[in-house]
Amino acid sequence: MISKSFRLNKGTYTQPNIFGYYGNFGGAFIPEMLHRNVEELRENYINIIYDHSFQEEYKSLLKNYVGRPSPLYFAKRISAHYRSKIYLKREDLNHTGAHKINNAIGQVLLANRLGKRRIIAETGAGQHGVATATVCALMGLECVVFMGVKDIERQAPNVARMRMLGATVVPATSGSQTLKDATNEAIRDWINNPDDTHYVIGSVVGPHPYPDMVARFQSIISEEVRQQLFEQTGSELPNLVVACVGGGSNAAGIFYHFLDEPSVELVAVEAAGLGIRSGKSAATTKLGTTGILHGSKSLVMQTEDGQVVEPHSISAGLDYPGIGPMHAHLFESGRAKFLSATDDEALQSALELTRLEGIIPALESAHALAALNQLQLRDDQVLVLCLSGRGDKDLDTYMKTLK
Ligand SMILES: *Cc1c(COP(=O)(O)O)cnc(C)c1O
């Protein structure tokens, strides 16, 4: 039974209300023709993902296929440099090189339980497309990935990976030929194939229940951190947790089990591109206003008449004109602090981590690292930073820009 007060409540950080709201943000703003698909998910997702046999299969794949738990690594040299105790949560060591696989496995298993044999996804940089294509190969499911024509040109290695994995990559030729057009194509496909198809969204964005569902799949990150930190320091709680935010799924995952611990300071880092006010940035909380993007109400970079502004970041994974509704709520309520890092700051931080620890981070994760320069850290403070992915995919950019 859902009580009246719960029905009307404003949702908590970890749990939106039944309409999918976190405070003033969230909901499900979808065309009538998608109602059935989204409603089927909403009615079933909690029961399915907390079913014992689902959890067994999910956890077993995370362990034996992805390689979880990912290490929590005390980074001694970078700690000395910043006079603090810095722990890196090594999502870069996951199979396929980032945190996205945690969600892809969860959603594809869920689709299986709902009897869907065909998986669709949209992708910008291709990381989410590769994770989804990987899991579809593993499960023997048909996979169709929509991708803007421009992104197909820019991200050739990931397109090749998806095709080798057996996925069909469909070029989105409309509009700016990037992520938002790929999303439109995916939605159109889903409307036309409601019975056999599941749409895998790659971040804590989209209509309810996606943000909550993706946050729950990624929450494995902070579940592990609490245990690992306890084993290494005798306390489950750090002073600070830091993560980069594109849509916000790695941040949601590493924040999740600390959201109700007021002593833990949460720091989200957005991409400032060439500078917040340069006109080439993706710093949504600095520039955005309330609007509807991809099916939910959140903060969106838009013009006064509601046209989405084309974002810019050197890192493809942060090049998104919005943030998920949980993050909009964390920002508005002040529960999390939002910082930003420019392209150049991220590049410098990537080089610094590489030289001090022998770890080449993804450009996205390098934005989180850049926040270390902006925080007043003390040597008795424990900081956990989400190293969301590895830098192999960014080597081209690093070689061109770092001299
Ligand atoms: C996609 C991606 C991100 C950004 O997505 P979030 O949903 O904000 O986590 C961050 N880091 C890496 C390595 C990525 O591939």
The ligand as an SDF file (V2000), in Angstrom:
LIG
                    3D

 15 15  0  0  0  0  0  0  0  0999 V2000
   29.7890    8.4870  -19.9450 C   0  0  0  0  0  0  0  0  0  0  0  0
   30.8820    8.7600  -19.0000 C   0  0  0  0  0  0  0  0  0  0  0  0
   30.7660    9.7390  -17.9760 C   0  0  0  0  0  0  0  0  0  0  0  0
   29.5850   10.6440  -17.8620 C   0  0  0  0  0  0  0  0  0  0  0  0
   28.3690   10.0160  -17.6130 O   0  0  0  0  0  0  0  0  0  0  0  0
   27.6810   10.0780  -16.1850 P   0  0  0  0  0  0  0  0  0  0  0  0
   26.3390    9.5080  -16.4370 O   0  0  0  0  0  0  0  0  0  0  0  0
   27.6440   11.5010  -15.7340 O   0  0  0  0  0  0  0  0  0  0  0  0
   28.4880    9.2460  -15.2680 O   0  0  0  0  0  0  0  0  0  0  0  0
   31.8040    9.8710  -17.0880 C   0  0  0  0  0  0  0  0  0  0  0  0
   32.9330    9.1410  -17.1750 N   0  0  0  0  0  0  0  0  0  0  0  0
   33.0900    8.2010  -18.1420 C   0  0  0  0  0  0  0  0  0  0  0  0
   34.3540    7.4340  -18.1900 C   0  0  0  0  0  0  0  0  0  0  0  0
   32.0760    7.9820  -19.0780 C   0  0  0  0  0  0  0  0  0  0  0  0
   32.2460    7.0540  -20.0490 O   0  0  0  0  0  0  0  0  0  0  0  0
  1  2  1  0
  2  3  1  0
  2 14  2  0
  3  4  1  0
  3 10  2  0
  4  5  1  0
  5  6  1  0
  6  7  2  0
  6  8  1  0
  6  9  1  0
 10 11  1  0
 11 12  2  0
 12 13  1  0
 12 14  1  0
 14 15  1  0
M  END
$$$$
